[in-house]
């Protein structure tokens, strides 16, 4: 199945699939992503994880010394959100308020990234984003003609191919 600009169709389809007792929802800081995730499974099933690289994009906006930046990264790497907030407030670095607001907004999604990665779990959504960008570039190739109504069909075939379900 492929769902282009049809979030409700996607959610309906996902929620009739057999879901694990627990599953991970890995996303960036955009509320739209988390709104979609909130309609998948139950809160008890979902492990919501804020993408490490997006978190670092925001942490890098804090204007402090290299030592302060390293301390912030170290605290966040271990999921120590409250300690990071206290440190940011104490240090009074320029741009800290923005990061503090992000940490407060996503505090339940900020995990011990070190332990999570050591357990073999992904801490970033970059692979998915890279594939989306790659598809975006392909549809803009010179001479390519795409119609919006055909995108779901192309995605369905591509997914079937990647899942080994395409029969010749």
C-alpha positions in Angstrom: 0.0 0.0 0.0 1.1 3.5 -0.7 -0.7 6.6 0.6 0.1 10.0 -1.0 -1.4 12.9 0.8 -3.9 10.5 2.5 -2.9 10.4 6.2 -6.3 9.0 7.2 -6.0 6.1 4.7 -2.5 5.4 5.9 -3.6 5.3 9.6 -6.6 3.1 8.8 -4.3 0.6 7.0 -1.6 0.7 9.6 -4.0 0.1 12.5 -5.4 -3.1 10.9 -1.9 -4.6 10.6 -0.6 -6.8 13.3 1.5 -4.5 15.6 4.0 -5.6 18.1 3.5 -5.4 21.8 5.8 -2.4 21.5 7.0 -0.5 18.5 9.2 2.5 17.9 8.0 5.8 16.3 11.2 7.8 15.4 10.7 11.3 14.2 11.9 14.8 14.0 10.5 17.7 16.0 7.5 18.5 13.7 4.2 18.2 15.5 2.5 16.9 12.4 4.6 13.7 12.6 3.8 13.1 16.2 0.1 13.8 15.5 0.1 11.0 13.0 2.0 8.7 15.4 -0.5 9.4 18.1 -3.1 7.6 16.1 -1.1 4.4 15.6 -1.7 1.6 18.1 -2.0 2.6 21.8 0.2 4.8 24.0 1.4 1.7 25.8 2.6 0.2 22.5 4.4 3.2 21.2 8.0 4.1 22.1 8.3 7.6 20.7 11.9 8.7 20.0 13.0 12.2 19.0 15.6 11.9 16.2 19.1 12.5 17.6 20.3 14.4 14.6 17.4 16.8 14.7 17.9 17.3 18.4 21.6 18.1 17.7 20.6 20.6 15.0 18.7 22.5 17.7 21.5 22.0 20.4 24.0 23.5 18.0 22.0 26.7 17.8 23.0 27.4 21.4 25.9 29.9 21.4 28.3 28.9 24.1 31.8 27.7 24.5 33.0 24.4 23.0 33.0 23.0 26.5 29.4 24.1 27.1 28.4 22.5 23.8 30.1 19.3 24.7 28.4 19.2 28.1 25.0 19.8 26.6 25.6 17.0 24.0 26.8 14.6 26.7 23.7 15.2 28.9 21.3 14.8 26.0 23.2 11.7 24.7 22.4 10.0 28.0 18.8 11.3 27.9 19.3 13.5 30.9 16.8 16.2 29.8 16.2 17.8 33.2 19.9 18.1 33.9 20.4 19.6 30.4 17.7 22.1 31.1 19.2 23.0 34.5 22.6 23.4 32.9 21.3 25.6 30.1 19.5 27.9 32.6 22.6 28.1 34.8 25.0 28.8 31.9 22.8 31.5 30.4 24.0 30.8 26.9 22.5 32.8 24.0 19.9 30.7 22.2 19.4 28.4 25.2 15.8 29.3 25.6 14.9 27.8 22.2 16.6 24.5 23.1 15.0 24.5 26.5 11.5 24.9 24.9 12.2 22.0 22.6 13.5 19.8 25.4 10.3 20.6 27.5 8.1 19.9 24.5 9.7 16.6 23.6 11.0 15.5 27.0 9.1 12.2 26.9 10.7 11.4 23.5 14.3 12.1 24.5 15.8 8.8 25.5 19.2 7.5 26.6 20.5 7.5 23.0 23.7 5.8 24.0 21.9 2.8 25.4 19.4 2.7 22.6 22.0 2.7 19.9 24.1 0.1 21.8 21.0 -2.1 21.8 21.1 -2.0 18.0 18.3 0.5 17.6 18.3 3.5 15.2 18.6 7.0 16.6 18.0 8.9 13.4 15.5 9.1 10.6 18.1 10.0 8.0 17.7 6.9 5.9 14.0 7.6 5.4 14.5 11.3 4.7 17.3 10.4 2.2 15.0 8.1 0.3 12.2 10.8 0.2 14.8 13.3 -1.2 15.9 10.7 -3.7 12.4 10.1 -4.9 11.9 13.9 -5.0 14.9 14.3 -7.3 13.8 11.5 -9.6 10.4 13.1 -10.2 12.2 16.2 -11.3 14.4 14.6 -13.9 14.5 16.3 -17.3 11.7 14.9 -19.5 10.0 13.1 -16.6 6.3 13.5 -16.6 4.5 12.8 -13.4 0.8 13.0 -12.5 -0.2 13.3 -8.9 -2.9 10.6 -9.3 -0.2 8.1 -10.5 2.1 8.6 -7.5 0.3 6.0 -5.2 0.6 3.4 -8.0 4.3 4.0 -8.5 4.9 3.9 -4.7 2.9 0.7 -4.4 4.9 -1.0 -7.1 8.2 0.3 -5.6 7.2 -1.0 -2.1 6.2 -4.4 -3.6 9.6 -4.6 -5.4 11.5 -3.7 -2.2 9.5 -6.2 -0.1 10.2 -9.0 -2.7 6.4 -9.2 -3.4 6.5 -8.2 -7.0 5.7 -11.1 -9.2 6.7 -11.1 -12.9 
